[in-house]
Amino acid sequence: MKIVIVCAFDTYFERVRLLKKYYEEKGNEVLILSSSFSHRKKEQIQSDLVDISISTKPYYKNLSIDRLYNHYEFSSKTKEQLETIQPDLIHCLIPCNSLCKTMSEYKEKHNVKLIFDVMDLWPETMPIQTLKNHFPFTLWKNIRDRYLKNADYILCECDLFKEKLNLIHYESCSTLYWSKENLPLDSHPELSDDLEFCYLGSINHIIDIPFIVQFLKECSLYKKVRLHIIGNGENKTDWIYACLENGINVIDHKEIYDPEKKQKIFDQCHYALNVMKPSVVVGLTMKSLDYLCGSIPMINTIQGDTYTLCEEKDLGWNVDTLNYKKAAYLLCEESKECQLQRRRNCKEAYYTYFTYESFKMKLDEVYGKILHNG
């Protein structure tokens, strides 16, 4: 069977790699079709993962007409490429939302199986609360919603997305969590009497920096606090200054890609920060997986799946503007054994939900249904 994986954004390439591995293990011919423009870097890119690179007009602001045009152009050109490839199955990652329309049109014309794999909700996940219900954002959202059920099957990156898209009781829909191939490294925690936090990833506009500073400042009433930052981003300098102004020491590790080096930092820290603005609609992040893989519990504000896992599996603290003072006091009073047990819980949760084996088992169910129905 010839399978094409359509993915507009390099942000999702880790998912694409696992999908490619899975489908090839089933004996299929797999082609990856993606954009030449990086949504993350805002520049032209080349990737050994991509078989067919679609040239699209660049954009430099996430809230812009140029961005929407880039998505429209990618969707249209992808449809043209498929006419040449003639696949048996299309596994299409959403967003961009316009792909829902063009892939539905292609499916209607051809005898092809179609899976939509919802990785993000645009514009819902954007911190633009006052604009989400106005044009052109309503049009952007409605293009996705109108055509989504034309697929033979819908996958969602988390249960929260199923809820937001009214797919909880839709039979042809399942949650397929983000997963990673790498397994947890040996962890040797060296936790000091001070309180040490870490943050991994991009420091961008969806991170709730004021709340993080407020929470760390509250913790500093009881213990000396240090923040370890692994990553970069446009708001990094402002965040560091805000911490220092409030008496919070910062260790800037910059970007680190070596797993062993990251693990050494995780082993120094009591908690990892998984904090986004309340207006952002997301149930699970790759950051969460990195923390769980590193066996480090979280200070979490993410709702949906992550909130539930933290609560039920004791993976850290769910905090908000109402309870953060109490949480700060209580975590400063925790015993070392309590902290170590949470680290063991994180490792167990990672093995249960987020390894390639877990990914493969869930996808086996979907793949079987697709074949059986065709």
Contacts in CASP RR format, 6 or more apart in sequence:
PFRMAT RR
TARGET T0000
AUTHOR 0000-0000-0000
METHOD contacts of the structure
MODEL  1
MKIVIVCAFDTYFERVRLLKKYYEEKGNEVLILSSSFSHRKKEQIQSDLV
DISISTKPYYKNLSIDRLYNHYEFSSKTKEQLETIQPDLIHCLIPCNSLC
KTMSEYKEKHNVKLIFDVMDLWPETMPIQTLKNHFPFTLWKNIRDRYLKN
ADYILCECDLFKEKLNLIHYESCSTLYWSKENLPLDSHPELSDDLEFCYL
GSINHIIDIPFIVQFLKECSLYKKVRLHIIGNGENKTDWIYACLENGINV
IDHKEIYDPEKKQKIFDQCHYALNVMKPSVVVGLTMKSLDYLCGSIPMIN
TIQGDTYTLCEEKDLGWNVDTLNYKKAAYLLCEESKECQLQRRRNCKEAY
YTYFTYESFKMKLDEVYGKILHNG
1 27 0 8 1.000
1 28 0 8 1.000
1 29 0 8 1.000
1 88 0 8 1.000
1 89 0 8 1.000
2 28 0 8 1.000
2 29 0 8 1.000
2 31 0 8 1.000
2 85 0 8 1.000
2 86 0 8 1.000
2 87 0 8 1.000
2 88 0 8 1.000
2 89 0 8 1.000
3 23 0 8 1.000
3 28 0 8 1.000
3 29 0 8 1.000
3 30 0 8 1.000
3 31 0 8 1.000
3 87 0 8 1.000
3 88 0 8 1.000
3 89 0 8 1.000
3 90 0 8 1.000
3 91 0 8 1.000
4 30 0 8 1.000
4 31 0 8 1.000
4 32 0 8 1.000
4 33 0 8 1.000
4 82 0 8 1.000
4 85 0 8 1.000
4 87 0 8 1.000
4 89 0 8 1.000
4 90 0 8 1.000
4 91 0 8 1.000
5 16 0 8 1.000
5 19 0 8 1.000
5 20 0 8 1.000
5 23 0 8 1.000
5 30 0 8 1.000
5 31 0 8 1.000
5 32 0 8 1.000
5 33 0 8 1.000
5 91 0 8 1.000
5 92 0 8 1.000
5 93 0 8 1.000
6 33 0 8 1.000
6 34 0 8 1.000
6 78 0 8 1.000
6 90 0 8 1.000
6 91 0 8 1.000
6 92 0 8 1.000
6 93 0 8 1.000
6 99 0 8 1.000
6 103 0 8 1.000
7 13 0 8 1.000
7 15 0 8 1.000
7 16 0 8 1.000
7 32 0 8 1.000
7 33 0 8 1.000
7 34 0 8 1.000
7 92 0 8 1.000
7 93 0 8 1.000
8 34 0 8 1.000
8 35 0 8 1.000
8 39 0 8 1.000
8 71 0 8 1.000
8 74 0 8 1.000
8 75 0 8 1.000
8 93 0 8 1.000
8 95 0 8 1.000
8 96 0 8 1.000
8 99 0 8 1.000
9 34 0 8 1.000
9 35 0 8 1.000
9 38 0 8 1.000
9 39 0 8 1.000
9 40 0 8 1.000
9 93 0 8 1.000
9 95 0 8 1.000
9 96 0 8 1.000
10 34 0 8 1.000
10 35 0 8 1.000
10 38 0 8 1.000
10 39 0 8 1.000
10 40 0 8 1.000
10 41 0 8 1.000
10 45 0 8 1.000
10 47 0 8 1.000
11 39 0 8 1.000
11 40 0 8 1.000
12 93 0 8 1.000
12 119 0 8 1.000
13 34 0 8 1.000
13 47 0 8 1.000
13 49 0 8 1.000
14 178 0 8 1.000
14 180 0 8 1.000
14 286 0 8 1.000
15 93 0 8 1.000
15 117 0 8 1.000
15 119 0 8 1.000
15 178 0 8 1.000
15 179 0 8 1.000
16 32 0 8 1.000
16 34 0 8 1.000
16 49 0 8 1.000
16 93 0 8 1.000
17 49 0 8 1.000
17 181 0 8 1.000
18 179 0 8 1.000
18 181 0 8 1.000
18 356 0 8 1.000
18 359 0 8 1.000
19 91 0 8 1.000
19 363 0 8 1.000
20 30 0 8 1.000
20 32 0 8 1.000
20 49 0 8 1.000
21 181 0 8 1.000
21 356 0 8 1.000
22 359 0 8 1.000
22 360 0 8 1.000
22 363 0 8 1.000
23 30 0 8 1.000
23 91 0 8 1.000
24 30 0 8 1.000
26 367 0 8 1.000
28 89 0 8 1.000
31 51 0 8 1.000
31 52 0 8 1.000
31 85 0 8 1.000
31 87 0 8 1.000
32 49 0 8 1.000
32 50 0 8 1.000
32 51 0 8 1.000
32 52 0 8 1.000
33 50 0 8 1.000
33 51 0 8 1.000
33 52 0 8 1.000
33 54 0 8 1.000
33 78 0 8 1.000
33 81 0 8 1.000
34 47 0 8 1.000
34 49 0 8 1.000
34 50 0 8 1.000
34 52 0 8 1.000
34 53 0 8 1.000
34 54 0 8 1.000
35 53 0 8 1.000
35 54 0 8 1.000
35 56 0 8 1.000
35 70 0 8 1.000
35 74 0 8 1.000
36 44 0 8 1.000
36 45 0 8 1.000
36 46 0 8 1.000
36 53 0 8 1.000
36 54 0 8 1.000
36 55 0 8 1.000
36 56 0 8 1.000
37 43 0 8 1.000
37 44 0 8 1.000
37 45 0 8 1.000
37 56 0 8 1.000
37 57 0 8 1.000
37 58 0 8 1.000
37 59 0 8 1.000
37 70 0 8 1.000
38 44 0 8 1.000
38 45 0 8 1.000
40 202 0 8 1.000
42 58 0 8 1.000
42 59 0 8 1.000
42 60 0 8 1.000
43 58 0 8 1.000
44 58 0 8 1.000
46 53 0 8 1.000
47 53 0 8 1.000
52 81 0 8 1.000
52 85 0 8 1.000
54 74 0 8 1.000
54 77 0 8 1.000
54 78 0 8 1.000
54 81 0 8 1.000
55 77 0 8 1.000
56 70 0 8 1.000
56 73 0 8 1.000
56 74 0 8 1.000
56 77 0 8 1.000
57 66 0 8 1.000
57 69 0 8 1.000
57 70 0 8 1.000
57 73 0 8 1.000
58 66 0 8 1.000
58 70 0 8 1.000
59 66 0 8 1.000
59 67 0 8 1.000
59 69 0 8 1.000
59 70 0 8 1.000
60 66 0 8 1.000
61 67 0 8 1.000
62 126 0 8 1.000
63 126 0 8 1.000
63 128 0 8 1.000
65 136 0 8 1.000
68 136 0 8 1.000
68 140 0 8 1.000
71 95 0 8 1.000
71 96 0 8 1.000
71 97 0 8 1.000
71 98 0 8 1.000
72 98 0 8 1.000
74 96 0 8 1.000
74 98 0 8 1.000
74 99 0 8 1.000
75 96 0 8 1.000
75 98 0 8 1.000
75 99 0 8 1.000
75 101 0 8 1.000
75 102 0 8 1.000
75 103 0 8 1.000
76 102 0 8 1.000
78 99 0 8 1.000
78 102 0 8 1.000
78 103 0 8 1.000
79 102 0 8 1.000
79 103 0 8 1.000
79 105 0 8 1.000
79 106 0 8 1.000
82 90 0 8 1.000
82 106 0 8 1.000
82 110 0 8 1.000
83 106 0 8 1.000
86 110 0 8 1.000
87 112 0 8 1.000
88 112 0 8 1.000
88 113 0 8 1.000
89 112 0 8 1.000
89 113 0 8 1.000
89 114 0 8 1.000
89 115 0 8 1.000
89 370 0 8 1.000
90 103 0 8 1.000
90 106 0 8 1.000
90 107 0 8 1.000
90 112 0 8 1.000
90 113 0 8 1.000
90 114 0 8 1.000
90 115 0 8 1.000
91 115 0 8 1.000
91 117 0 8 1.000
92 99 0 8 1.000
92 103 0 8 1.000
92 114 0 8 1.000
92 115 0 8 1.000
92 116 0 8 1.000
92 117 0 8 1.000
92 151 0 8 1.000
93 117 0 8 1.000
93 119 0 8 1.000
94 100 0 8 1.000
94 116 0 8 1.000
94 117 0 8 1.000
94 118 0 8 1.000
94 119 0 8 1.000
94 120 0 8 1.000
94 144 0 8 1.000
94 148 0 8 1.000
95 119 0 8 1.000
95 120 0 8 1.000
95 122 0 8 1.000
95 144 0 8 1.000
96 122 0 8 1.000
97 122 0 8 1.000
97 140 0 8 1.000
97 141 0 8 1.000
97 143 0 8 1.000
97 144 0 8 1.000
98 143 0 8 1.000
100 116 0 8 1.000
100 143 0 8 1.000
100 144 0 8 1.000
100 146 0 8 1.000
100 147 0 8 1.000
100 148 0 8 1.000
100 150 0 8 1.000
101 143 0 8 1.000
101 146 0 8 1.000
101 147 0 8 1.000
103 114 0 8 1.000
103 116 0 8 1.000
103 147 0 8 1.000
103 150 0 8 1.000
103 151 0 8 1.000
104 114 0 8 1.000
104 147 0 8 1.000
104 150 0 8 1.000
104 151 0 8 1.000
106 112 0 8 1.000
107 114 0 8 1.000
107 150 0 8 1.000
107 151 0 8 1.000
108 150 0 8 1.000
113 152 0 8 1.000
113 370 0 8 1.000
113 374 0 8 1.000
114 150 0 8 1.000
114 151 0 8 1.000
114 152 0 8 1.000
114 153 0 8 1.000
115 151 0 8 1.000
115 152 0 8 1.000
115 153 0 8 1.000
115 154 0 8 1.000
115 155 0 8 1.000
115 366 0 8 1.000
115 370 0 8 1.000
116 148 0 8 1.000
116 151 0 8 1.000
116 153 0 8 1.000
116 154 0 8 1.000
116 155 0 8 1.000
117 154 0 8 1.000
117 155 0 8 1.000
117 157 0 8 1.000
117 176 0 8 1.000
118 148 0 8 1.000
118 154 0 8 1.000
118 155 0 8 1.000
118 156 0 8 1.000
118 157 0 8 1.000
118 161 0 8 1.000
118 165 0 8 1.000
119 157 0 8 1.000
120 157 0 8 1.000
120 282 0 8 1.000
121 161 0 8 1.000
121 164 0 8 1.000
121 165 0 8 1.000
121 281 0 8 1.000
121 282 0 8 1.000
122 140 0 8 1.000
122 141 0 8 1.000
122 144 0 8 1.000
123 131 0 8 1.000
123 132 0 8 1.000
123 137 0 8 1.000
123 140 0 8 1.000
123 141 0 8 1.000
124 132 0 8 1.000
124 141 0 8 1.000
124 164 0 8 1.000
124 281 0 8 1.000
125 206 0 8 1.000
125 280 0 8 1.000
125 281 0 8 1.000
125 282 0 8 1.000
126 132 0 8 1.000
126 206 0 8 1.000
126 280 0 8 1.000
127 205 0 8 1.000
127 206 0 8 1.000
127 277 0 8 1.000
127 279 0 8 1.000
127 280 0 8 1.000
128 137 0 8 1.000
128 279 0 8 1.000
129 279 0 8 1.000
131 137 0 8 1.000
132 138 0 8 1.000
132 141 0 8 1.000
145 165 0 8 1.000
148 154 0 8 1.000
148 165 0 8 1.000
149 170 0 8 1.000
149 172 0 8 1.000
151 172 0 8 1.000
152 172 0 8 1.000
152 370 0 8 1.000
152 373 0 8 1.000
153 172 0 8 1.000
153 173 0 8 1.000
153 174 0 8 1.000
153 366 0 8 1.000
153 369 0 8 1.000
153 370 0 8 1.000
154 167 0 8 1.000
154 170 0 8 1.000
154 172 0 8 1.000
154 173 0 8 1.000
154 174 0 8 1.000
155 173 0 8 1.000
155 174 0 8 1.000
155 175 0 8 1.000
155 176 0 8 1.000
155 366 0 8 1.000
156 162 0 8 1.000
156 165 0 8 1.000
156 167 0 8 1.000
156 173 0 8 1.000
156 174 0 8 1.000
156 175 0 8 1.000
156 176 0 8 1.000
157 175 0 8 1.000
157 176 0 8 1.000
157 177 0 8 1.000
157 178 0 8 1.000
157 284 0 8 1.000
158 175 0 8 1.000
158 177 0 8 1.000
158 282 0 8 1.000
158 283 0 8 1.000
158 284 0 8 1.000
158 304 0 8 1.000
158 305 0 8 1.000
159 168 0 8 1.000
159 175 0 8 1.000
159 283 0 8 1.000
159 304 0 8 1.000
159 305 0 8 1.000
160 281 0 8 1.000
160 282 0 8 1.000
160 283 0 8 1.000
160 284 0 8 1.000
160 303 0 8 1.000
160 304 0 8 1.000
160 305 0 8 1.000
161 167 0 8 1.000
161 175 0 8 1.000
161 283 0 8 1.000
162 168 0 8 1.000
162 170 0 8 1.000
162 173 0 8 1.000
162 175 0 8 1.000
164 281 0 8 1.000
167 173 0 8 1.000
172 369 0 8 1.000
174 362 0 8 1.000
174 365 0 8 1.000
174 366 0 8 1.000
175 305 0 8 1.000
175 362 0 8 1.000
176 359 0 8 1.000
176 362 0 8 1.000
176 363 0 8 1.000
176 366 0 8 1.000
177 284 0 8 1.000
177 305 0 8 1.000
177 353 0 8 1.000
177 354 0 8 1.000
177 358 0 8 1.000
177 359 0 8 1.000
177 362 0 8 1.000
178 284 0 8 1.000
178 285 0 8 1.000
178 286 0 8 1.000
178 289 0 8 1.000
178 354 0 8 1.000
179 289 0 8 1.000
179 354 0 8 1.000
179 355 0 8 1.000
179 356 0 8 1.000
179 358 0 8 1.000
179 359 0 8 1.000
180 289 0 8 1.000
180 290 0 8 1.000
180 293 0 8 1.000
180 354 0 8 1.000
180 355 0 8 1.000
180 356 0 8 1.000
181 356 0 8 1.000
182 259 0 8 1.000
182 293 0 8 1.000
183 293 0 8 1.000
183 351 0 8 1.000
183 355 0 8 1.000
184 293 0 8 1.000
184 294 0 8 1.000
184 295 0 8 1.000
184 347 0 8 1.000
184 350 0 8 1.000
184 351 0 8 1.000
185 259 0 8 1.000
185 260 0 8 1.000
185 263 0 8 1.000
185 294 0 8 1.000
186 263 0 8 1.000
187 263 0 8 1.000
187 266 0 8 1.000
187 267 0 8 1.000
187 294 0 8 1.000
187 295 0 8 1.000
187 343 0 8 1.000
187 347 0 8 1.000
188 267 0 8 1.000
189 267 0 8 1.000
189 339 0 8 1.000
189 340 0 8 1.000
189 343 0 8 1.000
190 267 0 8 1.000
190 268 0 8 1.000
191 268 0 8 1.000
191 270 0 8 1.000
191 336 0 8 1.000
191 339 0 8 1.000
192 268 0 8 1.000
193 223 0 8 1.000
194 223 0 8 1.000
194 224 0 8 1.000
194 225 0 8 1.000
194 226 0 8 1.000
195 219 0 8 1.000
195 222 0 8 1.000
195 223 0 8 1.000
195 224 0 8 1.000
195 225 0 8 1.000
195 226 0 8 1.000
195 270 0 8 1.000
195 331 0 8 1.000
195 332 0 8 1.000
196 225 0 8 1.000
196 226 0 8 1.000
196 227 0 8 1.000
196 228 0 8 1.000
196 268 0 8 1.000
196 269 0 8 1.000
196 270 0 8 1.000
197 216 0 8 1.000
197 225 0 8 1.000
197 226 0 8 1.000
197 227 0 8 1.000
197 228 0 8 1.000
197 269 0 8 1.000
197 270 0 8 1.000
197 271 0 8 1.000
197 272 0 8 1.000
197 273 0 8 1.000
197 299 0 8 1.000
198 227 0 8 1.000
198 228 0 8 1.000
198 229 0 8 1.000
198 230 0 8 1.000
198 265 0 8 1.000
198 266 0 8 1.000
198 268 0 8 1.000
198 269 0 8 1.000
198 271 0 8 1.000
198 272 0 8 1.000
198 273 0 8 1.000
198 296 0 8 1.000
199 212 0 8 1.000
199 227 0 8 1.000
199 228 0 8 1.000
199 229 0 8 1.000
199 230 0 8 1.000
199 231 0 8 1.000
199 272 0 8 1.000
199 273 0 8 1.000
200 230 0 8 1.000
200 231 0 8 1.000
200 262 0 8 1.000
200 272 0 8 1.000
200 287 0 8 1.000
200 290 0 8 1.000
200 291 0 8 1.000
201 230 0 8 1.000
201 231 0 8 1.000
201 287 0 8 1.000
202 231 0 8 1.000
202 232 0 8 1.000
202 233 0 8 1.000
203 209 0 8 1.000
203 229 0 8 1.000
203 231 0 8 1.000
203 232 0 8 1.000
203 233 0 8 1.000
203 234 0 8 1.000
203 235 0 8 1.000
203 236 0 8 1.000
203 239 0 8 1.000
204 233 0 8 1.000
204 234 0 8 1.000
204 235 0 8 1.000
205 234 0 8 1.000
205 235 0 8 1.000
206 276 0 8 1.000
206 277 0 8 1.000
206 280 0 8 1.000
207 235 0 8 1.000
207 275 0 8 1.000
207 276 0 8 1.000
207 277 0 8 1.000
208 275 0 8 1.000
208 276 0 8 1.000
208 277 0 8 1.000
208 278 0 8 1.000
208 301 0 8 1.000
209 235 0 8 1.000
209 238 0 8 1.000
209 239 0 8 1.000
209 242 0 8 1.000
210 242 0 8 1.000
211 275 0 8 1.000
211 301 0 8 1.000
211 321 0 8 1.000
211 324 0 8 1.000
212 239 0 8 1.000
212 273 0 8 1.000
212 275 0 8 1.000
213 239 0 8 1.000
213 242 0 8 1.000
213 243 0 8 1.000
213 246 0 8 1.000
213 248 0 8 1.000
214 324 0 8 1.000
215 275 0 8 1.000
215 299 0 8 1.000
215 319 0 8 1.000
215 324 0 8 1.000
215 327 0 8 1.000
215 328 0 8 1.000
216 225 0 8 1.000
216 227 0 8 1.000
216 243 0 8 1.000
216 246 0 8 1.000
216 248 0 8 1.000
217 246 0 8 1.000
217 247 0 8 1.000
217 248 0 8 1.000
218 324 0 8 1.000
218 325 0 8 1.000
218 328 0 8 1.000
218 329 0 8 1.000
219 225 0 8 1.000
219 328 0 8 1.000
219 331 0 8 1.000
219 332 0 8 1.000
220 246 0 8 1.000
220 247 0 8 1.000
220 248 0 8 1.000
221 328 0 8 1.000
222 328 0 8 1.000
222 329 0 8 1.000
222 332 0 8 1.000
222 333 0 8 1.000
223 332 0 8 1.000
224 249 0 8 1.000
225 247 0 8 1.000
225 248 0 8 1.000
225 249 0 8 1.000
226 248 0 8 1.000
226 249 0 8 1.000
226 250 0 8 1.000
226 251 0 8 1.000
227 243 0 8 1.000
227 248 0 8 1.000
227 249 0 8 1.000
227 250 0 8 1.000
227 251 0 8 1.000
228 250 0 8 1.000
228 251 0 8 1.000
228 253 0 8 1.000
228 265 0 8 1.000
228 268 0 8 1.000
228 269 0 8 1.000
229 236 0 8 1.000
229 239 0 8 1.000
229 240 0 8 1.000
229 250 0 8 1.000
229 251 0 8 1.000
229 252 0 8 1.000
229 253 0 8 1.000
230 253 0 8 1.000
230 254 0 8 1.000
230 255 0 8 1.000
230 256 0 8 1.000
230 262 0 8 1.000
230 265 0 8 1.000
231 253 0 8 1.000
231 254 0 8 1.000
231 255 0 8 1.000
231 256 0 8 1.000
232 254 0 8 1.000
232 255 0 8 1.000
236 252 0 8 1.000
240 250 0 8 1.000
240 252 0 8 1.000
243 249 0 8 1.000
243 250 0 8 1.000
244 250 0 8 1.000
253 265 0 8 1.000
256 262 0 8 1.000
256 265 0 8 1.000
262 290 0 8 1.000
262 294 0 8 1.000
263 294 0 8 1.000
266 272 0 8 1.000
266 291 0 8 1.000
266 294 0 8 1.000
266 295 0 8 1.000
266 296 0 8 1.000
269 296 0 8 1.000
270 297 0 8 1.000
270 331 0 8 1.000
270 339 0 8 1.000
271 296 0 8 1.000
271 297 0 8 1.000
271 298 0 8 1.000
271 299 0 8 1.000
271 316 0 8 1.000
271 317 0 8 1.000
271 331 0 8 1.000
272 291 0 8 1.000
272 296 0 8 1.000
272 297 0 8 1.000
272 298 0 8 1.000
272 299 0 8 1.000
273 298 0 8 1.000
273 299 0 8 1.000
274 285 0 8 1.000
274 287 0 8 1.000
274 288 0 8 1.000
274 291 0 8 1.000
274 298 0 8 1.000
274 299 0 8 1.000
274 300 0 8 1.000
274 301 0 8 1.000
274 302 0 8 1.000
274 306 0 8 1.000
275 299 0 8 1.000
275 300 0 8 1.000
275 301 0 8 1.000
276 282 0 8 1.000
276 285 0 8 1.000
276 301 0 8 1.000
276 302 0 8 1.000
278 301 0 8 1.000
278 320 0 8 1.000
282 302 0 8 1.000
282 303 0 8 1.000
283 302 0 8 1.000
283 303 0 8 1.000
283 304 0 8 1.000
283 305 0 8 1.000
283 306 0 8 1.000
283 307 0 8 1.000
284 302 0 8 1.000
284 305 0 8 1.000
284 306 0 8 1.000
285 302 0 8 1.000
285 306 0 8 1.000
288 298 0 8 1.000
288 300 0 8 1.000
288 302 0 8 1.000
288 306 0 8 1.000
289 350 0 8 1.000
289 354 0 8 1.000
291 297 0 8 1.000
291 298 0 8 1.000
291 346 0 8 1.000
292 315 0 8 1.000
292 346 0 8 1.000
292 347 0 8 1.000
292 349 0 8 1.000
292 350 0 8 1.000
292 354 0 8 1.000
293 350 0 8 1.000
293 354 0 8 1.000
294 346 0 8 1.000
294 347 0 8 1.000
294 350 0 8 1.000
295 343 0 8 1.000
295 344 0 8 1.000
295 346 0 8 1.000
295 347 0 8 1.000
295 350 0 8 1.000
296 343 0 8 1.000
296 346 0 8 1.000
297 315 0 8 1.000
297 316 0 8 1.000
297 317 0 8 1.000
297 339 0 8 1.000
297 342 0 8 1.000
297 343 0 8 1.000
297 345 0 8 1.000
297 346 0 8 1.000
298 306 0 8 1.000
298 310 0 8 1.000
298 315 0 8 1.000
298 316 0 8 1.000
298 317 0 8 1.000
298 346 0 8 1.000
299 316 0 8 1.000
299 317 0 8 1.000
299 319 0 8 1.000
299 327 0 8 1.000
300 306 0 8 1.000
300 307 0 8 1.000
300 310 0 8 1.000
300 315 0 8 1.000
300 316 0 8 1.000
300 317 0 8 1.000
300 318 0 8 1.000
300 319 0 8 1.000
301 318 0 8 1.000
301 319 0 8 1.000
301 320 0 8 1.000
307 318 0 8 1.000
309 315 0 8 1.000
309 349 0 8 1.000
309 353 0 8 1.000
310 316 0 8 1.000
310 317 0 8 1.000
310 318 0 8 1.000
311 318 0 8 1.000
313 345 0 8 1.000
313 348 0 8 1.000
313 349 0 8 1.000
314 341 0 8 1.000
314 342 0 8 1.000
314 345 0 8 1.000
315 342 0 8 1.000
315 345 0 8 1.000
315 346 0 8 1.000
315 349 0 8 1.000
316 342 0 8 1.000
317 327 0 8 1.000
317 331 0 8 1.000
319 327 0 8 1.000
352 358 0 8 1.000
END
